Amino acid sequence: MQSYVFPGNIDKDILKIGSRQIPYMRTFEFSNTVKQIEQMLLSMINCDNGRTIIYTASGTGAMDAIVANYVSTKRKALIINGGSFGQRWFELCKYYRCNCFNYVVEFARDIEYDKLEDSIIKEKPDVLLCQHHETSTGQLFNIKKIADLCKKHQISLVVDAISSFLAEPLNMDELEIDICITSSQKGFNIPPGLSIIFFSQNMLNYPFNHKGYYFDFIENFRNLTRGQTPYSPATTLFLQLHERCKQITQMGVATLIDEVKLKSEFFKNLCKESGWLMPAQTPANAITGFFVNRNEDKIFRSLVEEKEIYIMPGSRKGFFRISHMGVQTLQDLQDLRDMIILIETR
Ligand SMILES: *Cc1c(COP(=O)(O)O)cnc(C)c1O
């Protein structure tokens, strides 16, 4: 099987952990594992003296928690809505009845930062919610420009870095990001089921709201201080995350990003060669999004049925996405391109 979704093909040592018996988690050993994970995570994203909360939940769980615990304490949120994940911020704000302004960005376009500033001046938000990479289109936003606007207008910045973390450089302290999120099946390329919230140091004494029992920040912080989760953790996933953090710490975040970038650029060149339009104005490393020219209704099923290959269909006709976070060689990518061409020209 070859997977170009989230996660992609997973490293063998990580897979092995998934086949082992599961140790009890209310132990000194498990607490130590969790504390080590937290330290490695904070150093990967450069969040000195910050904290993390790791939920047994997919990425949307962490987004939900942020809106319920944090955004609900604010006067007004500005949401960068450049696709289905920006739309999710918007829907969460509506769900929790948070006052918000929905700043819509066209499909696969970059933000017009001057216009964004005009909206900020007009709407006067005190918190901004965005994606670093809008995974539904492949568009990477300029997080430095967003962060500079937030600093200038004193707006708290929350970044969904779920599909950019470990694919693009991201430095929380330098950008003065208050809260960031990632999740297990994206950058870490381990099975889905864990989401991680990073809190910068200045968020630690914040008077968070209590609007959801399971996701309550204060209760989770209290338990995580001793390396425990308030409710049953997905123990195996924590062990896989621990191993993956050790691997990444050893190789270095920059090296990992370079590897993803190499695969991404290689495949993007193949797309160009193949005459496939890539709509992203500023393409992210994590995925390649492209339009095929024919037989778009056959490509997904034929790859699954004939080759056990998974790619991600997009929200528009003929639009597909390939993730570059998984274990894949340049030859794999070349073969994938050739197979799609074959189906396309049948
Ligand atoms: C995957 C993803 C999420 C979370 O989706 P889940 O299905 O809940 O894991 C959120 N934001 C972005 C940018 C993503 O890529």
Residues whose N, C-alpha, C, O or C-beta is under 5 A from the ligand:
A	BS01	LIG	S58 G59 T60 G61 F85 Q131 H133 T135 D160 I162 S163
